[in-house]
Every structure is written in structure tokens, then in C-alpha cells.
Amino acid sequence: MRQKVFSFVLTALLVCSCGTNATKSQISAEMALEGVSNYCHSAYDWSMAEANPSIMGVEMGEETDSVYQVVFRSYTGALVNFYVDKTNGTTRMVESVPALGVEEETGTINLFDYIDKKQ
């Protein structure tokens, strides 16, 4: 009888622990890209890209266990790297101008403020 109870408890613990790992990440790569793109379209002037859309853009960068990197490329040559925390949506922004060797932290946003609420 003790072995059955022990086996049941052990099985329950394993099932519960597996479920928590699967739900650890609240933010998907698609959500990160959508939120950053929405932010960039509201914060930056895209009029220069109307005639030539390829001079500006937002694309996925590298990914770690805890962060998605999304990169905004401006027509000026500046890059803004957005580091999206996968668990809470806090997004750190780092702007760089590679031609000048300049890099600067420029703030944070909450990704959930820029994700379509219909999802």
C-alpha cells in the first residue's frame, strides 16, 4: 500500500513539474516581433520608407533562454536592439550607430502595451 501511495505522489509531482516548465514563457517570438513592430511604427517616422520600404524594418535577432532580441533598422543607419523578457514582456532598448561606434541604453517599454489586445 505504501508503495502505491509513494508511486502516486511521485507521479503527481513529475506531472506538475513538467507543466510549470511548459508555461514559463508567456511571450512567443511572434508576440515579441508584433509588439516591437507596433512600437516602432508609433515611435519612429516611417515617411522616408514610403518610396523605398527596404530602407527601414523590424526583424528577429538572436534568442536566449530568457530573452528575444528584435532589431529595428532605421534609414539613417541606426539600429535599435529590443531585448524582450520572455516571462514578463519588459523590453530593454539599446540604440547603436555602427558607423560611429556609438551604443546607448535608451529606455524600456512594456511589450503588452503594444500587442494587439484581440489575441
Phi, psi and omega per residue, in radians:
M1 nan -0.742 3.124
R2 -1.075 -0.662 -3.133
Q3 -1.144 -0.663 3.124
K4 -1.154 -0.745 3.126
V5 -1.136 -0.796 3.118
F6 -1.050 -0.776 3.126
S7 -1.090 -0.720 3.140
F8 -1.115 -0.815 -3.139
V9 -1.103 -0.767 3.128
L10 -1.080 -0.764 3.118
T11 -1.096 -0.757 3.132
A12 -1.084 -0.729 3.108
L13 -1.109 -0.727 3.125
L14 -1.120 -0.749 -3.140
V15 -1.131 -0.768 -3.139
C16 -1.129 -0.736 -3.118
S17 -1.190 -0.572 3.103
C18 -1.169 -0.683 -3.140
G19 -1.132 -0.635 -3.118
T20 -1.227 -0.572 3.097
N21 -1.176 -0.637 -3.098
A22 -1.217 -0.503 -3.095
T23 -1.737 0.137 -3.089
K24 -1.068 -0.723 -3.110
S25 -1.584 2.028 3.101
Q26 -1.563 -0.394 -3.052
I27 -1.827 2.214 3.055
S28 -1.626 2.910 3.095
A29 -1.068 -0.668 3.138
E30 -1.121 -0.715 3.107
M31 -1.124 -0.733 3.131
A32 -1.068 -0.812 -3.135
L33 -1.127 -0.768 -3.140
E34 -1.098 -0.837 -3.111
G35 -1.095 -0.780 3.137
V36 -1.166 -0.709 3.111
S37 -1.079 -0.780 3.105
N38 -1.075 -0.747 3.098
Y39 -1.045 -0.853 -3.090
C40 -1.091 -0.659 3.130
H41 -1.222 -0.430 3.108
S42 -1.585 -0.472 -3.038
A43 -1.675 -0.433 -3.047
Y44 -2.024 2.654 3.125
D45 -1.420 1.993 -3.117
W46 -1.702 0.089 -3.079
S47 -1.068 -0.553 3.128
M48 -1.144 -0.392 -3.086
A49 -1.644 -0.012 -3.122
E50 -1.061 -0.774 -3.131
A51 -1.355 -0.508 -3.106
N52 -2.451 1.485 -3.060
P53 -1.047 -0.345 -3.081
S54 -1.312 -0.152 -3.115
I55 -1.429 -0.182 3.091
M56 -2.378 2.653 3.087
G57 -3.122 2.957 3.103
V58 -2.233 2.274 3.134
E59 -2.561 2.775 3.111
M60 -1.245 2.483 3.051
G61 -1.896 -2.471 -3.113
E62 -1.362 2.822 3.112
E63 -2.291 2.412 3.022
T64 -2.030 -3.063 3.104
D65 -1.103 -0.481 -3.034
S66 -2.041 -0.220 -2.995
V67 -2.425 2.441 2.905
Y68 -1.745 2.442 3.010
Q69 -1.842 2.243 3.054
V70 -2.131 2.347 -3.034
V71 -2.021 2.210 2.999
F72 -1.761 2.241 3.121
R73 -1.974 2.125 -3.120
S74 -1.608 2.784 3.083
Y75 -1.134 -0.300 -3.136
T76 -1.426 -0.179 -3.085
G77 1.719 -0.109 3.092
A78 -1.316 2.605 3.063
L79 -2.118 2.456 2.994
V80 -2.098 2.051 3.095
N81 -1.628 2.157 3.110
F82 -1.831 2.161 3.129
Y83 -1.878 1.816 -3.024
V84 -1.658 2.054 3.075
D85 -1.202 2.145 -3.053
K86 -1.156 -0.428 -3.054
T87 -1.607 -0.562 -3.045
N88 -2.231 -0.076 3.092
G89 1.434 -0.018 3.073
T90 -1.121 2.260 -3.032
T91 -2.164 2.077 3.140
R92 -1.652 2.384 -3.110
M93 -1.965 2.313 3.092
V94 -2.266 2.025 -3.134
E95 -1.669 2.428 3.102
S96 -2.434 2.645 3.024
V97 -2.161 1.640 -3.051
P98 -0.981 -0.634 -3.111
A99 -1.129 -0.451 -3.131
L100 -1.834 -0.108 -3.120
G101 1.204 0.522 -3.096
V102 -1.847 2.394 3.075
E103 -2.506 2.372 -3.077
E104 -2.614 2.376 2.996
E105 -1.202 2.263 -3.072
T106 -2.056 0.060 3.065
G107 2.334 -2.927 3.113
T108 -2.412 2.735 2.993
I109 -2.363 2.828 3.003
N110 -1.700 2.009 -3.065
L111 -0.983 -0.608 -3.101
F112 -1.102 -0.351 3.075
D113 -1.262 -0.248 -3.047
Y114 -2.126 0.145 3.100
I115 -1.698 2.408 3.124
D116 -0.965 2.160 -3.080
K117 -1.241 -0.188 -3.127
K118 -1.301 -0.278 -3.072
Q119 -1.194 nan nan
